[in-house]
Every structure is written in C-alpha cells, then in structure tokens.
Amino acid sequence: MISDKKVKVLDISSTQIRYINMTSFLNHCHNLEFINISRVRVDSFKTDINTMQSCENLKTVDASYTILPSNIVPFHGNSETIYKNANIPININWLNSVNFPKNIRYLNMSGVIPKWISYSFDNFTAEVFGASKLKLEVINIGSNNFGRMDLTLLMPRCPFSKVDLSGCDIRYLNPDAISSFKLLSDIDLSRNKLNSMMAEDFNLFENLFTKLFNLRTIRLASNGLTRLPKYIFAYNLRLEFIDISDNQITEFSCEVNHLTHLRTVDVRRNRIQVIDAATFDTFDNVQILLLGNPIQCSKCDSLDSINWLKNTASSTTNNPDLPLQCENKDSEKVYITDKTINEIQEICNRPKVIIVICCTAFLALVLVVAILFKIRRCQRQRKYQREMEDRIALIREGADESKFVVFLSYSSNDDDFVNKYVYNQLNENLQQKVGKDSNLVCEGDKHFQIGRPIPEQMSRFLRKSSVVVILLTDHFIQSVHCRNEFDHAILLEKPSVLMVKDEIDIEMMNGQMLDLYEHRTRILFMRENDEYIPKTSWENICTSIMIELVEN
C-alpha cells in the first residue's frame, strides 16, 4: 500500500503493532519522507539485513516514546547497565552495505528507554568511522535515562547541528562525549542533574562546551545549578541564546563580554538577589529575562543593580519579564523608584569607616595574592623547566615512550624540497637541542617497513612520535595517504605543527585542516634568490617543538 499509493507522510502514532516485517516495509518505502511512530507499542518484528532495501527519501523519523519488544527492552523491573573500560570502533560505512536509510535529517528517539531502566558509561570510548556519510542534522534522545556519561566519542566530520539530551537524568557528562560535534549550533541539556558534575569536577564542567565553536543556543535549565563557572562560555563566540532558568543560581558571574552575537539570557526562577549591572550593561539589544527572582534592595551592594533595573526596565519595551519590584530591608515588595534608590544610597553612606577598613584589608589581600601569584608563577616556570630537562634527558637516554620527536608528514611530490631544506636541518637542530646523535625525525620512506600495509605502518610510527610536523601544500591536501595521516594524527590527539612554503588553495581543505591552518601559528618559508629559507631560525622551530612535548 505504501509503495503503490506513493505515500510520503505516514503517521501511525499511539497504536499497537503485534508484528511487523521490517524487511518488507523497508522494501516498499521508496517514496516515504516522514514517518511518525511515536508512542507505538511493537510486540515483535522481523528483519533480514541481507535483503532489505533503503528508504532513500526518508528524512524525518519520530520514534519518541516507542515501546520496543520485551526481548529488547524489558517492560518491568529496575535495571542499570554500565558500560566501562572499553574502546569500541563503530564503522557507519557498514550501513551502506545493508541499505540502511542514510538520508534521515531529523531523528527523535526521546523516551524510548523506560523510567525503570538506565544506561551509564564509565571510562568508555567509541570511535565512529564514516560519519561524513550521514546527513543527520537534528537528533533528539531526551527523556532517556543515561545517568553517568563518562564517554569519549571520537566522531570526525559529525553532521549534527542540534542535539537534545534534556530530561536524561545525566549526573556527569564528559566534554569528550560531545566535542566531536563541530557543527553543533543548538544543545539542550535541560532537566538533568549537572550540578552533581560541577560538584565532582568544577574544571571539567567549565570546559563542557570548549570545543563547540559553532554553538548558538545552550539550554541548561532545571539542573540544580547553584552557580556557573566564569569561563564556561569562553570559546562559544557565536552564542545567541543562553537558558539557565529554573536553577538555584544566586548571581550571574560568568564572563560574557566577548559574546557579541548574544541576544537573550534567560535566568528566570532562580535565586538572584543582586544583578551584576556592569556585566549586563555592556551589551546592546540583549533581552534579559528575570521574572521569579528575589531581587533585593536592602543592601548597599544592590545599588548599581537597582539603578540599572530602573533605567533599563523603563526604557526596554521588548522585555516584559524584567521585574519592577524588589524586597526592602523589611522583606516587603516595593516598586523601584527614585525613592528606593535614595534609601539604598543612605545605607551605603552610613558605614564609611567600615568601608575604609574593608578597602585597606582588601588591598592588603590583593597584595598578598599578587605576591603568592608571583611565587606560584616562578614555581611553575621552574617546574616547566625541570619537566623540559627531564623529557630531554629521557629522549637522550632512549627511555622516552616515543622513539621519535617528530613525525614528518608530506607528499612524495615535495621530496626534493624536504630533502634539501627540511629533513637534515630539522634533525640536526633537534639533535643539538636534545644532545643525542641519532635520528629524531621519522619519515615514511625511510622508516616504514617494506611490504607492510601503509595504514598499519602509519599508525605505528605516529604512535612512536611525539609531534607531527606537516608540510602543507596542494599536493598534500590532494593526497589520500596524506589526508589519512592527518586524520589519524588528529584521532590520536598528536600535537601538530604546520609548515608552509607556497600559496595554498584553502578551499580544498577539510574542516579540521582548515581550523588548524587558520588558528595555529605556522612555520613559514620565504623564497630568496631561488632558495627557500624559514622566516624564523631552526633553533626557534625546535624550541617550539620541544615545548609541545612538555605541554602535551
């Protein structure tokens, strides 16, 4: 029926299916573009991956709150499944061999895990290959029970632009679980328990969104948060909407001055008593939603906040949620007027002596902190120098875990340039830096074992090298082996240094290569009298490489 009538939209939500032959369905769904099976109960099904065809036009699937057969998801009984201490490769290219629908752009799998079942991950890594073949942009897996997600998801070229993880009871979310979503613009983590993660590892929580440079919307509502780390949005320069409503936040203290695209900050129904007016007043056309907060006007430190509220609320017509009342010293709700501001000013003028004492103590504290900071900085410098010397000593003695300091990656078309201007100079200067007269630069043609598979040798010697130096040319970008070396170096999280000698067609670069090219400093060669010379000295180049050894 689906095939004969060329059905494009199929809605069978809220029904019960005793039995479904998935192979037959998939073999007759060529015209289907939208399917809604939300709240469907499936008792049993049959599928044969060897004979099924693909719903090649299917773009939207709503399978929210679908009840799967009991042999897959039990109907009763509490259970928690924990996946831990494992590294699992997942090859999405396998889906092509079974004609799995691969043109889906929207997938809603929210609520498919019953409330009495939960899945957690502990020190778990999944390496996903072939994600670039997917067209999935929006994925909703909210209202499922995931608990702890100490998960590292390596998924290069992931196409996700919006991910919904709301209502999943997440108590811990490793930033590496979402760091591969480079195109992500909208993430919803509302109605979880991320305050537990902030209590467990504050720094990790602060770095939750560090690698998501394209984020425009972040939702953290209803997570029990009592505060936000100062630099939690430091790298999300494209942010437009921040939702931290329905938490326990007492002040909005995170740094947002650099967010030039910010349009709305939702802090409704928190416990904010004093607003940091200096922060909010730096923005133009920013809607700040404050309804449901116990704004105070009973202390001197609320003067700037109340002043800002009075001036902004009276002139901003597109912001209906700004409260025009506050609680005075008698816990009474009063309108914010000039009289209110005068009363607060009187409170500020009373304890001048105390203020002077506090200021003196504060200055003394600042001085002590500055001295301690200076001492700490010196200690760090000494520690850094010791680590550098220890690492060099390990390399000199042959006890370092990496056999080579540098893995030199380049196209075979650039052999003459490398042999004449790079390899010997780099190796000799590294030898002088380390104090060891041995080969410290790995080069494929010199070190790969003859007769072995290239990917195996590439992986082996990348792991034996500490830093990857890439001679970036058009030949390199166009070479499949070179791109594989680059992608594998990224996958292994090897520090990479680019070396550039001529103009490059950046339009041929993939996303990660372009990001490295645009955001990291490079070794540049200039041409003089038909000869190439680096713009900086080889000593500086080798020093930078040694620094990468210590920092990574």
C-alpha positions in Angstrom: 0.0 0.0 0.0 2.8 2.4 0.9 4.6 1.8 -2.4 1.5 1.7 -4.7 0.0 4.9 -3.4 3.3 6.7 -3.2 2.8 7.7 0.4 5.2 10.5 1.5 3.8 11.0 5.1 2.9 8.1 7.4 1.5 8.7 10.9 0.8 5.6 12.9 1.5 7.1 16.4 -0.2 5.8 19.5 -1.0 2.4 18.1 -0.2 -1.2 19.0 1.6 -3.4 16.4 1.5 -7.1 17.1 4.0 -8.0 14.4 5.9 -6.0 11.7 8.1 -7.4 8.9 10.7 -4.6 8.8 12.3 -6.1 5.6 9.1 -5.9 3.7 8.3 -2.4 5.0 11.8 -1.1 4.0 11.5 -2.7 0.6 8.3 -0.6 -0.1 9.0 2.8 1.4 10.8 4.4 -1.5 8.5 7.5 -1.5 8.3 7.9 2.2 9.7 11.2 3.5 8.1 11.5 7.0 7.1 8.8 9.5 5.7 9.2 13.0 5.7 6.1 15.1 5.7 7.9 18.5 4.1 6.0 21.4 3.7 2.9 19.2 4.0 -0.4 21.0 5.7 -3.1 19.0 5.3 -6.6 20.3 7.6 -8.3 17.8 9.3 -7.7 14.4 11.4 -9.5 11.8 14.2 -8.1 9.6 16.7 -9.5 7.2 19.6 -7.1 6.7 20.8 -9.1 3.7 17.6 -8.5 1.6 16.2 -5.2 2.8 16.2 -2.0 0.7 16.6 1.6 1.7 14.0 4.3 2.3 16.2 6.6 0.3 13.8 9.6 0.6 13.1 9.3 4.3 14.2 12.5 6.0 12.2 12.7 9.3 11.6 9.9 11.8 9.7 10.5 15.1 10.1 7.4 17.2 9.6 9.1 20.6 8.3 7.0 23.5 8.1 3.9 21.3 7.7 0.8 23.3 10.1 -1.9 21.9 9.6 -5.7 22.2 10.3 -7.1 25.7 13.3 -9.1 24.4 15.0 -5.8 23.6 13.7 -3.5 26.4 12.1 -5.2 29.5 8.7 -4.0 30.4 9.2 -4.4 34.1 11.9 -4.5 36.8 14.5 -1.9 37.7 17.9 -2.3 36.0 21.1 -0.3 35.4 23.5 -1.3 32.7 27.1 0.2 33.0 29.5 0.1 30.0 33.0 0.7 31.3 36.7 0.4 30.5 36.2 -0.4 26.8 37.1 1.0 23.4 34.7 0.1 20.6 35.1 1.0 16.9 31.9 1.7 15.0 32.0 1.8 11.3 29.0 3.6 9.9 30.1 2.6 6.4 28.5 -0.8 7.3 25.1 0.8 6.9 25.6 1.2 3.2 26.1 -2.5 2.7 22.7 -3.2 4.3 20.9 -0.3 2.6 20.0 1.4 5.8 18.2 4.7 5.4 21.0 7.2 5.3 19.3 10.4 4.2 17.5 11.0 7.5 17.9 14.5 8.7 15.7 14.5 11.8 15.5 11.7 14.3 13.5 11.7 17.5 14.3 8.8 19.9 13.2 10.6 23.1 11.7 8.4 25.8 12.4 5.0 24.3 14.2 3.9 27.4 11.6 3.2 30.2 12.0 5.0 33.5 13.0 1.8 35.3 16.0 1.2 33.1 19.2 3.3 32.9 22.4 3.1 30.9 25.7 4.6 32.2 29.2 4.8 30.7 32.4 4.8 32.8 35.8 5.3 31.0 34.2 4.2 27.7 35.5 5.2 24.3 33.7 4.8 21.0 35.5 5.5 17.7 33.0 6.2 14.9 34.2 6.0 11.3 32.3 7.2 8.3 30.2 9.9 10.0 30.6 12.1 7.0 28.3 9.7 5.0 25.4 10.7 7.4 23.0 13.6 6.7 21.5 13.5 10.2 21.3 17.1 11.5 18.9 17.0 14.4 18.8 14.2 16.9 16.6 14.1 20.0 17.4 11.4 22.6 15.9 13.3 25.5 13.8 11.8 28.3 16.0 8.7 28.4 17.9 7.5 31.5 21.7 7.8 30.9 23.0 8.6 34.4 26.7 8.9 34.2 28.2 9.6 30.7 31.9 9.3 31.2 32.1 8.7 27.5 34.7 9.7 24.8 33.0 9.8 21.4 35.5 10.1 18.5 33.4 11.0 15.5 35.2 13.1 12.9 33.1 15.1 10.5 29.9 14.6 12.5 27.0 16.4 10.8 24.9 17.0 13.9 23.6 20.6 14.2 21.2 20.1 17.1 21.3 17.6 19.9 18.6 17.2 22.6 19.7 15.5 25.8 17.0 17.0 28.0 15.4 15.1 30.9 18.0 12.2 30.7 18.9 12.3 34.4 22.6 13.0 33.4 24.7 13.4 36.5 28.1 13.5 34.7 28.9 14.4 31.1 32.4 14.1 29.8 33.1 17.0 27.4 34.7 14.5 25.0 31.3 12.9 24.6 30.2 15.9 22.5 33.4 17.5 21.5 33.3 15.8 18.0 30.1 17.7 17.1 32.0 20.6 15.4 28.9 21.8 13.5 26.6 21.8 16.6 24.7 25.0 16.9 22.0 24.0 19.5 22.3 21.8 22.5 19.6 21.1 25.1 20.8 19.7 28.4 17.8 20.9 30.4 16.2 18.9 33.2 19.3 16.9 34.1 21.5 16.8 37.3 24.6 18.5 36.1 25.1 20.2 39.5 26.4 16.9 40.6 29.1 17.0 37.9 30.0 20.6 38.9 30.4 19.5 42.5 32.5 16.5 41.4 34.8 18.2 38.9 34.3 22.0 38.6 37.1 22.5 36.0 35.7 19.7 33.7 32.2 21.3 33.9 33.8 24.7 33.0 35.2 23.0 29.8 32.0 21.3 28.8 31.5 23.4 25.7 35.1 24.4 25.0 35.3 22.7 21.6 31.9 23.6 20.3 32.8 26.7 18.4 29.6 27.0 16.4 27.1 26.9 19.3 24.3 29.4 19.1 21.9 28.1 21.7 22.7 26.5 25.1 20.0 25.2 27.4 20.9 24.3 30.9 17.5 24.9 32.6 16.5 22.8 35.7 19.9 21.2 36.5 20.1 22.3 40.2 23.0 24.6 39.4 24.0 27.0 42.2 26.4 29.0 40.0 28.1 29.0 36.6 31.9 28.8 36.1 33.3 32.1 35.0 34.7 30.9 31.6 32.1 28.3 30.7 31.2 30.2 27.5 34.7 31.4 26.8 35.0 29.7 23.4 31.4 30.0 22.2 31.7 33.2 20.3 28.6 32.7 18.3 26.2 32.3 21.2 22.8 33.9 20.7 20.7 32.3 23.4 21.5 31.1 26.9 18.9 29.4 29.1 19.8 28.8 32.7 16.2 29.2 34.1 14.8 27.2 37.0 18.1 26.6 38.8 19.4 27.7 42.2 21.8 30.4 40.8 22.3 33.4 43.1 24.4 35.5 40.8 25.2 35.6 37.1 29.0 35.9 37.3 30.3 34.1 34.1 32.2 36.1 31.5 30.1 37.1 28.5 31.6 40.4 27.4 33.1 38.8 24.3 29.7 37.3 23.1 28.9 40.0 20.5 26.0 37.9 19.0 24.2 37.3 22.3 20.5 38.3 22.1 18.8 36.6 25.1 19.8 35.4 28.5 17.0 33.5 30.4 17.7 33.5 34.2 14.0 33.2 35.3 13.0 31.5 38.5 16.5 31.4 40.1 17.7 32.9 43.4 19.3 36.1 42.0 19.2 38.9 44.6 21.7 41.3 43.1 22.3 41.7 39.3 25.8 42.4 38.0 24.8 45.5 36.2 28.4 46.2 34.9 28.2 42.9 33.0 24.7 43.3 31.5 25.2 47.0 30.7 28.0 46.2 28.3 25.5 44.7 25.8 23.2 46.3 23.2 19.8 44.7 22.4 20.2 41.9 24.9 16.9 40.5 26.3 17.4 39.5 29.9 14.6 37.5 31.4 14.5 37.9 35.2 10.9 37.0 36.3 10.7 35.0 39.5 14.0 36.1 41.1 14.0 37.6 44.7 15.7 40.9 43.7 16.9 42.7 46.8 17.1 46.5 47.6 18.0 46.3 51.2 21.8 46.4 51.0 24.4 48.8 49.6 25.7 46.3 47.1 22.4 46.3 45.3 22.6 50.0 44.4 24.1 49.5 40.9 21.7 46.7 40.2 18.6 48.6 41.2 19.8 51.7 39.2 20.3 49.5 36.2 16.9 47.9 36.6 15.1 51.2 36.9 16.8 52.8 33.9 16.7 49.7 31.7 13.2 48.4 32.6 11.6 51.7 32.0 13.1 52.1 28.5 13.1 48.5 27.2 9.7 47.7 25.7 10.7 44.2 24.3 11.5 42.8 27.7 8.2 42.2 29.6 9.8 39.9 32.2 12.0 42.5 33.9 10.6 42.9 37.4 9.9 46.5 38.6 9.7 45.4 42.3 12.3 44.4 44.9 12.4 43.4 48.5 13.4 46.0 51.0 15.0 45.5 54.4 11.6 44.6 55.9 11.1 41.9 53.2 8.4 44.0 51.7 7.8 44.2 47.9 8.3 47.8 46.8 8.3 49.5 43.4 11.7 50.5 42.1 11.6 54.3 42.1 13.9 57.2 42.8 12.9 56.9 46.5 14.1 53.3 46.6 17.4 54.3 45.2 17.8 57.2 47.7 17.1 54.8 50.6 19.8 52.4 49.3 22.3 55.3 49.0 21.7 56.2 52.6 22.6 52.7 53.6 25.8 53.0 51.6 26.8 56.3 53.3 26.5 55.0 56.9 29.4 52.7 57.4 32.2 54.8 55.8 34.7 53.8 58.5 34.0 50.2 57.9 34.3 50.7 54.2 37.8 52.2 54.6 38.9 49.3 56.8 37.5 46.8 54.4 39.2 48.6 51.5 42.5 48.5 53.3 42.1 44.9 54.1 41.1 44.2 50.6 44.2 46.0 49.2 46.3 44.0 51.6 44.7 40.8 50.5 45.3 41.8 46.8 48.9 42.4 47.6 49.3 39.1 49.3 47.5 37.3 46.5 49.8 39.2 44.0 52.9 38.0 45.9 51.6 34.5 46.1 50.7 34.6 42.4 54.3 35.8 41.6 55.7 33.0 43.8 53.4 30.5 42.1 54.4 31.7 38.7 58.0 31.4 39.4 57.4 27.8 40.8 55.6 27.0 37.6 58.4 28.3 35.5 60.9 26.3 37.4 58.7 23.2 37.2 58.2 23.7 33.5 62.0 24.0 33.0 62.5 20.8 35.0 59.9 18.9 33.0 61.6 20.1 29.8 65.0 19.0 31.1 63.6 15.6 32.3 61.9 15.0 28.9 65.1 15.8 27.0 67.1 13.5 29.3 64.6 10.7 28.7 65.0 11.1 24.9 68.8 11.3 25.2 68.8 8.1 27.2 66.3 6.4 24.9 63.9 5.9 27.8 61.1 8.1 26.4 57.8 6.4 25.4 58.2 8.0 21.9 61.1 6.8 19.7 61.0 9.9 17.5 60.5 13.6 18.5 58.9 14.4 15.1 56.8 12.5 12.6 57.4 14.4 9.3 54.3 14.2 7.1 54.5 15.4 3.5 53.5 14.5 -0.1 56.0 12.5 -2.2 55.7 15.3 -4.8 57.6 17.5 -2.3 60.5 15.1 -1.8 63.1 17.4 -3.3 62.1 20.3 -1.1 62.1 18.2 2.1 65.5 16.6 1.4 67.1 19.9 0.5 65.5 22.4 3.0 63.8 20.5 5.9 64.8 17.0 6.9 68.5 17.4 7.6 68.2 20.8 9.2 65.3 19.7 11.4 67.0 16.5 12.5 70.4 18.2 13.2 68.9 21.0 15.2 66.8 18.6 17.3 70.0 16.5 17.9 71.7 19.7 19.2 68.7 20.5 21.3 68.4 17.0 22.8 72.2 16.3 22.8 71.7 12.9 21.1 73.4 11.9 17.9 70.6 9.7 16.5 67.7 10.0 14.1 64.9 12.0 15.9 62.7 12.6 12.8 60.5 9.9 11.5 59.9 9.9 7.7 57.7 7.3 5.9 60.1 6.5 3.1 63.0 6.0 5.5 61.3 4.1 8.3 58.2 2.3 7.1 58.8 -1.4 6.9 58.7 -2.5 3.3 55.9 -4.9 2.4 53.7 -3.9 5.3 50.2 -2.2 4.9 50.6 1.6 4.7 47.8 2.3 7.3 49.5 -0.1 9.8 52.9 1.5 9.4 51.4 5.0 9.5 49.6 4.2 12.8 52.6 2.5 14.3 55.1 5.3 13.7 52.6 8.1 14.5 52.3 6.4 17.9 56.1 6.3 18.2 56.3 10.0 17.5 55.6 12.9 19.9 54.9 15.8 17.5 53.6 15.8 13.9 55.2 18.3 11.5 53.1 18.7 8.3 54.4 20.2 5.1 51.1 21.7 3.9 51.0 22.0 0.1 48.3 21.5 -2.5 49.9 18.1 -3.2 49.5 17.2 0.5 45.8 18.2 0.5 45.0 16.3 -2.6 46.8 13.1 -1.5 44.6 10.4 0.1 47.6 9.0 2.1 48.5 12.4 3.4 44.9 13.1 4.4 44.8 9.8 6.2 48.0 10.6 8.1 46.5 14.0 9.1 43.1 12.4 10.2 44.9 9.7 12.2 47.2 12.3 13.9 44.0 14.2 14.9 42.4 11.0 16.1 45.5 10.2 18.3 45.4 13.8 19.5 49.0 14.3 18.5 50.1 18.0 18.6 50.5 19.2 15.0 52.7 21.9 13.6 52.1 23.2 10.0 55.0 24.1 7.7 54.0 26.3 4.6 56.2 27.2 1.7 53.9 28.4 -1.1 50.3 29.7 -1.6 47.7 27.1 -0.8 44.2 26.6 -2.1 42.3 26.6 1.3 39.0 25.6 -0.4 40.4 22.1 -0.8 41.0 21.7 2.9 38.6 19.7 5.2 37.2 21.3 8.3 39.8 20.2 10.8 42.7 21.0 8.5 41.3 24.5 7.8 40.7 25.1 11.5 44.4 24.2 12.2 45.6 26.4 9.4 43.5 29.4 10.4 44.0 29.2 14.2 47.5 27.9 14.8 50.8 29.6 14.1 52.9 28.1 11.2 56.5 27.6 10.1 56.7 29.8 7.0 59.3 29.6 4.3 60.2 32.6 2.1 62.0 32.5 -1.3 65.1 34.4 -1.9 67.4 34.1 -4.9 65.6 30.8 -5.9 66.3 29.4 -2.4 63.9 28.7 0.4 64.7 29.8 4.0 62.5 29.7 7.1 61.3 33.1 8.4 62.4 32.1 11.9 65.5 30.2 13.0 65.7 26.4 13.2 66.6 26.9 16.8 63.2 28.6 17.5 61.4 26.0 15.5 63.0 23.2 17.5 62.3 25.0 20.8 58.6 25.3 19.9 58.5 21.6 19.1 60.1 20.7 22.5 57.5 22.9 24.2 54.8 20.9 22.6 56.5 17.8 24.1 56.0 19.2 27.6 52.6 20.7 27.1 51.1 17.6 25.6 
